[in-house]
């Protein structure tokens, strides 16, 4: 495939179809309706499926991602659903998204090198308001070698104990490894080993 963009995510998203679909992730769809309306942050949001869903629930929402194609498609998806979102083109590592405070943060398949992932997780907790919520969904290390989605590098997959330690300060309603049937367009399709959780920052 000929690359049109320097950013590989722009190349992945730059087609008519949505790489992970237009519908929210299953955990986001299950957990966000339980939250009180508030200000939410969506890191590495891609084409906007989760943030548009949250906006439809009445939340005040901000996405951070470095894909301009993802931003364009997310804004189009929001317009098509008659909701408003804010989508910032920024880097998760160097960006200042943690200079604000959030009522909830959604981390949906945010896989980064281990030398930076811990710092991103620490900043998430620091930027949460007291009693703020993290909705967490990612591929667990048991996903390694499967072809249903996620990074092919073992070190990029998540371990429950490591995630819990990096997101120190959260009281977990649950943080569990599950095997789920994913039907998220072409990006996530088939049986996957997922680490899912909901944690609340102490008041």
MOJO-V606558 format. One record per backbone hydrogen bond with DSSP energy under -0.5 kcal/mol. CO is the residue of the C=O (numbers start at 1). NH is the residue of the N-H. E is the energy in kcal/mol with one decimal. If there is no record, write none. Layout:
co=[CO	CO]
nh=[NH	NH]
e=[E	E]
This chain:
co=[2	6	7	8	9	10	13	17	18	19	19	25	26	27	28	31	32	38	38	39	39	40	41	41	42	42	43	45	48	49	50	51	52	53	54	54	55	59	60	61	62	63	64	64	65	66	67	68	69	70	71	72	73	74	75	76	77	78	78	79	86	87	88	88	91	96	97	102	103	104	105	105	106	106	107	107	109	110	113	113	114	116	117	118	119	120	121	122	123	124	125	127	129	132	133	134	134	135	136	137	138	139	140	141	143	148	153	153	154	158	159	160	161	162	163	165	167	169	170	171	174	176	176	178	178	180	180	182	183	184	184	188	190	192	192	193	194	194	195	196	197	198	198	199	200	201]
nh=[4	8	11	12	13	14	15	19	21	186	187	29	30	31	32	34	35	40	60	103	104	62	43	106	45	64	108	48	52	53	54	55	56	57	57	59	58	61	40	86	42	88	44	45	90	68	71	72	73	74	75	76	77	78	79	80	81	81	83	82	63	89	65	90	95	99	100	129	133	41	107	135	43	108	109	137	111	112	116	117	118	120	121	122	123	124	125	126	127	128	128	102	132	201	105	136	199	107	197	109	195	158	143	144	146	189	156	157	157	141	163	164	165	166	167	168	170	202	172	200	198	178	196	180	194	182	192	190	185	187	188	184	182	180	194	140	178	196	138	176	136	173	174	134	171	131]
e=[-0.5	-0.6	-1.6	-2.1	-2.3	-1.5	-2.8	-0.5	-1.1	-0.5	-2.5	-2.7	-1.4	-2.5	-2.3	-1.4	-1.6	-0.6	-2.4	-2.6	-1.4	-2.3	-0.5	-3.0	-0.5	-2.4	-0.5	-1.6	-2.2	-1.1	-2.2	-2.5	-1.8	-0.8	-0.9	-1.8	-1.5	-0.7	-2.6	-1.4	-2.6	-3.2	-2.1	-0.8	-1.8	-0.7	-2.1	-2.2	-2.5	-2.4	-2.5	-1.9	-2.4	-2.5	-2.3	-2.3	-1.1	-0.5	-2.3	-1.3	-2.9	-0.5	-2.0	-1.0	-2.2	-2.2	-0.8	-3.2	-2.1	-2.2	-0.6	-2.5	-1.5	-0.6	-0.7	-2.6	-1.0	-0.5	-2.1	-2.0	-0.9	-1.9	-2.3	-2.3	-2.3	-1.9	-1.8	-2.1	-1.9	-0.8	-0.9	-2.1	-2.4	-3.0	-2.4	-0.6	-2.2	-2.9	-2.5	-4.3	-3.3	-2.5	-2.7	-1.7	-2.4	-1.3	-1.3	-0.5	-1.4	-1.9	-2.8	-2.5	-1.9	-2.4	-2.4	-0.9	-1.3	-1.5	-0.7	-2.5	-2.0	-0.5	-2.8	-0.6	-3.2	-0.8	-3.0	-2.6	-0.7	-0.9	-1.7	-3.2	-2.8	-2.5	-0.7	-1.9	-2.9	-0.6	-2.0	-2.8	-2.9	-2.8	-1.2	-3.0	-3.2	-1.4]
